[in-house]
Amino acid sequence: MENSNTIVSMTEHAGYVWPSYGVAALVLIGLVVVSLRAFRKSRAQLKRLEAQMPGKSDEA
């Protein structure tokens, strides 16, 4: 690692590498958002179903 500018610029591959990192980051952020929305929807549905259960006790 002689020069940090060479590492950051990645010489002739920078035009491919940095956009690839950006696309990967966007995909990961999108997956987190979709997962959180699905989790919240499932949790709300579970609460509705539990509230409809006959004989439900508040002990658990």
Buried (B, 14 or more C-beta within 10 A) or exposed (E): EEEEEEEEEEEEEEEEEEEEEEEEEEEEEEEEEEEEEEEEEEEEEEEEEEEEEEEEEEEE
